[in-house]
Amino acid sequence: MTVAVARHRRGLWGVANPATIVACVGVSLLLLVAILADWIAPYDPLASNVRIALQPPGAQHWMGTDQLGRDMLSRLIVATRLDLSIAVSAVALSFAFGAVIGGTSGYLGGAADRWIGRTVDVMMAFPLFVLAMALVAALGNSVANVIYATAIINLPFYIRFARAEVNMRRHFGWVEAARASGNSHARVVLFFLLPNVLPGMAVQISLNLGWAILNAAGLSFIGLGARPPTPEWGIMVAEAARFIATGKWWLIVFPGLMLTLSVLCFNLLGDAARDALDPRRRR
């Protein structure tokens, strides 16, 4: 019986779960590549050489070269840092502001809570990628504005979650005890209520990181994100689009594969976190 429970718990927390192990290893590798990009990239990602343009993968260039003779592997490695930086920055902003806004709304209730709830519903009624396109087009085409737009479209997820969880807990005995001890309303929200909803929000953070990467790549693909010749996965896919019919498969396969694997790893990590934090799985 004890052995069975131990095995169940090992599977629950991901030690014996192959998908979770793959996700953790994949995310760790992505972060390592992003941090060490300048040292591990074999060539200058911006250096062009038309004499070796559109070469297939080989001994000199493991992932081939693009239409300007730039090394695809080097560009993919350096692009990892930019895409992850955009995703992490955007999700950090949306998490910080969304948690505070949602937690305050759920704690106070009343008219302010209803107005915030309706505003979030209106935001989620729009296709989020179209909303991001409109924001970047209005603010200007830059990496900073891509981060702000991605953070704004992710705000509703954190506001709704924090609002619902705090609203459910605001009348609990330990919250009343915190107020009776002389803590201000702001301190009760920030130091007593929000820390109790952070584990659940960790699942949303992991999922949003994958969506943020796709959002950044999508905006760059349509010309509203990073600008060429900046190494970025969406730009690389857009530049490769016109060579699909010519058989230059490596131009689109490798950046597309990087996008797919990165989003998959973050989604698997989110699923593992959700299973680990689900109290029904702990029995």
BAMAR-849770 format. One record per residue (C-alpha): residue in three letters; x, y, z. Coordinates in steps of 0.2 Angstrom, whole numbers, plus 5000, padded with zeros to 4 digits. Each point is the difference from the previous one (the first is absolute). Last residue first. Layout:
N
ALAXYZ ...
END
This chain:
283
ARG497250584988 ARG501150134993 ARG499250004982 ARG498450085007 PRO501150145007 ASP500550064983 LEU501650085002 ALA501149864992 ASP498849974986 ARG499950194996 ALA501950015001 ALA500249854988 ASP498850084987 GLY500950175001 LEU501749914997 LEU499249914985 ASN499450164993 PHE501750085002 CYS500849864992 LEU498850004985 VAL500250184997 SER501949984999 LEU499949854989 THR498850084988 LEU500950164998 MET501749924998 LEU499249884987 GLY499450144990 PRO501750095001 PHE500849834994 VAL498749954986 ILE499850174992 LEU501750044992 TRP500549815001 TRP498749964986 LYS500850094986 GLY498949904988 THR499650154988 ALA498250015005 ILE500450045018 PHE501250144995 ARG498850145002 ALA499549955018 ALA501850005006 GLU500150185004 ALA498449995010 VAL500649855009 MET501650095004 ILE499150155006 GLY498949905012 TRP501549915007 GLU501050165003 PRO501850054995 THR499950194997 PRO500350044981 PRO498550045000 ARG498850085012 ALA499349935016 GLY498150005001 LEU498750074988 GLY500649934984 ILE498749864998 PHE501349875005 SER500650115014 LEU498350015008 GLY499849814998 ALA501749975008 ALA499550115015 ASN498349925002 LEU500749824999 ILE501350045013 ALA498750085011 TRP498949854998 GLY501449885007 LEU500350125014 ASN498250015004 LEU499949825003 SER501450005013 ILE499250165009 GLN498349925000 VAL500749855010 ALA500950125012 MET498350095003 GLY499449855010 PRO501650015011 LEU499850195002 VAL498349995008 ASN500549995018 PRO501450134998 LEU498650124993 LEU499049995016 PHE501250035014 PHE501450124995 LEU499350104986 VAL498150005004 VAL500250015019 ARG501450134998 ALA498950114989 HIS498549995012 SER501150055014 ASN500649885014 GLY499450045017 SER499949835008 ALA498150004997 ARG500450014981 ALA501149845001 ALA498749915011 GLU498750044987 VAL501149934986 TRP500349845011 GLY498249985003 PHE499550004982 HIS499050144993 ARG501250054986 ARG500349834994 MET498749984986 ASN500250174994 VAL501949975000 GLU499949854989 ALA498750084988 ARG501050164998 ALA501749924998 PHE499449894986 ARG499050134991 ILE501450135001 TYR501349874995 PHE499249944984 PRO499450184996 LEU501850075000 ASN500649894986 ILE499450124986 ILE500950145009 ALA501649915003 THR500149954981 ALA499750184995 TYR501350075012 ILE501349874995 VAL499750044981 ASN500150185004 ALA501849985007 VAL500549904985 SER499550144988 ASN498750044987 GLY499050155007 LEU498650025013 ALA498550004989 ALA500649854989 VAL500749915015 LEU498350025009 ALA498949954985 MET501149844997 ALA499949965018 LEU498150014999 VAL500049894985 PHE501049885009 LEU498850005015 PRO498449974989 PHE498850125009 ALA498749945013 MET501549985013 MET500250195001 VAL498150035002 ASP499949875014 VAL501550085009 THR499250174999 ARG498449925007 GLY500949925015 ILE500950165003 TRP498450105001 ARG499249875011 ASP501550005012 ALA499950195001 ALA498250005004 GLY500149895015 GLY501449875003 LEU501550065010 TYR501049845001 GLY499649944983 SER500450164992 THR501650025010 GLY500549824995 GLY499650034982 ILE501050164999 VAL501549935009 ALA500049844992 GLY499850074982 PHE501350145003 ALA501449875005 PHE499449864989 SER499850114984 LEU501750085003 ALA500949835003 VAL499149924985 ALA500650144989 SER501850005006 VAL500149814999 ALA499349994983 ILE501050144992 SER501649945008 LEU499649824994 ASP499850064982 LEU501650115001 ARG501149875008 THR499449864988 ALA500350114985 VAL501949995004 ILE500049814999 LEU498950004984 ARG501150134992 SER501649905003 LEU499249844994 MET499450084984 ASP501750074995 ARG499750154989 GLY500349984981 LEU498850144995 GLN498649884995 ASP500249895015 THR501449885005 GLY500049825005 MET499549925017 TRP501749925003 HIS501050134991 GLN501849944997 ALA499649825000 GLY498450014990 PRO498250065000 PRO499550074984 GLN500850164992 LEU498850144996 ALA501350134999 ILE501849955001 ARG500750134988 VAL498750135006 ASN501050015017 SER499150095014 ALA500550035018 LEU498550045011 PRO500049835010 ASP501950015002 TYR500649825000 PRO500149855011 ALA498750065013 ILE500649935016 TRP500750155009 ASP498850144995 ALA498549885003 LEU500549955018 ILE498550075009 ALA498749954987 VAL500849834997 LEU499949965019 LEU498250065001 LEU499549904985 LEU501049855007 SER499150025017 VAL498350014992 GLY500449844990 VAL500649905015 CYS498550055011 ALA498849964986 VAL500849834996 ILE500049965018 THR498250055001 ALA499549894985 PRO501049855007 ASN499150005017 ALA501149915013 VAL500650155009 GLY498550114995 TRP499250045016 LEU498549884998 GLY501149864993 ARG501150005015 ARG498450025011 HIS499249854992 ARG501649905003 ALA500150055018 VAL498149955002 ALA500349834992 VAL501649975011 THR499050045016 MET498649884995 
END
